Amino acid sequence: MDTAPVNPPPRLLMGPGPITADPRVLRAMSAQLVGQYDPAMTAYMVEVMGLYREVFATANEQTFLVDGTSRAGIEAALVSLLEPGDRVLVPVFGRFGHLLAEIGERCGAEVHTIETDWGTVFAPEQVEAAIVEVRPKVLAVVQGDTSTTMCQPLADLGEICRRHDVLLYCDATASLGGNPFETDAWGIDVATAGLQKCLGGPSGSSPITISPRAVDVIDGRRHVEAGIAEERDVARGVRIASNYLDLAMIMDYWGPRRLNHHTEATTMLYGARECARLLVEEGMDAAVERHRLHGAAMLAGMRGLGLEVFGDVDHKMSNVVAVHIPDGVDGDAARAAMLEDFGIEIGTSFGPLHGKVWRIGTMGYNARKDAVLVTLAALEQVLRSGGVAVTAGGGVGAAQEVYA
């Protein structure tokens, strides 16, 4: 078979993720490998833990990486917290709430859901009422659901969960780094994320942070593999169903014992370290403000093009906006024209929104002025080609007013 070297076409990824990776992250990922117990490697691991404590705004000792995409982090959290028969409550306001419910079912948990219309979020009192009724062990919630672009308020949920002796897990894949996220201040017990959104890297590594009380639950299910277990390693509780995603064993791997679990994905660790290093260097508040500014410009630009924004704008993530596809426009054909004519990718959505909205992201490395303005200018031409009456320069002009 005659194959050529990998040479992807130039793209500006302005969809809901993945995004264009920061070149500095890609450079870090080109560094040479070292052994997983090389002092240089273990030092990088320690640095990663410290950097992500700042990203998550936490003092949690157990803050590290799960090797795998963001879904690996989600599954590691849920399979390690939930035993068969445990109750878990999932507030569903988009596709990824359904994902948490499915993973809970695969863990053998008794899954309860509450649902709201796509494009809306839950009030704290709605969640508390469901907690009182269900009495779950875990409340599993998505902060930012890219399928709807909504951002669920979290600030009150930790206190509610503690009052009812419930663990709070949050999937922050799409929101961390671009929206306020306060692990300790909000009382979040476990949070996971991915690199391919606001963190500015490629998919393949899932940062996680675990509170002391969640650590106690996970440690209560600790089993060390035969062949590396020592006399002091007494099996506890119901064994976590996944070996690879067993957080008790992964904590031992990242901890002082360096107890062998898997071979660390060195190149992804380099990339994840650089993602966090850049955010910490910028300052988390500054990074959130950067996403807010460019997200506001994109939102204004979409309205300047005459497009109707989907959902409750007051509860929208700063880093992605959804707009209704104008009547008479073939949404998929327009996305293809954006890609083929301008090299820009935007997204559609899932389920009830598929083919009805476009989703445009301003996140990570692409949360910058030139990316916003070029995307708006290109979309104007695509809309015009599709027969939509558009004010010349309306999108770019409206965005420029935000930047003024």
Secondary structure, 3 states (H helix, E strand, C coil): CCCCCCCCCCCEECCCCCCCCCHHHHHHHCCCCCCCCCHHHHHHHHHHHHHHHHHHCCCCCEEEEEECCHHHHHHHHHHHHCCCCCEEEEEECCHHHHHHHHHHHHCCCEEEEEECCCCCCCCHHHHHHHHHHHCCCEEEEECEECCCCEECCCCCHHHHHHHCCCEEEEECCCCECCECCCCCCCCCCEEECCCCCCCCCCCCEEEEEECHHHHHHHHCCCCCCCCCCCCCCCCCCCCCCCCCCCHHHHHHHHCCCCCCCCCCCHHHHHHHHHHHHHHHHHCHHHHHHHHHHHHHHHHHHHHHCCCCECCCHHHECCCEEEEECCCCCCHHHHHHHHHHHHCEECECCCHHHCCCEEEEECCHHHCCHHHHHHHHHHHHHHHHHCCCCCCCCHHHHHHHHHHC
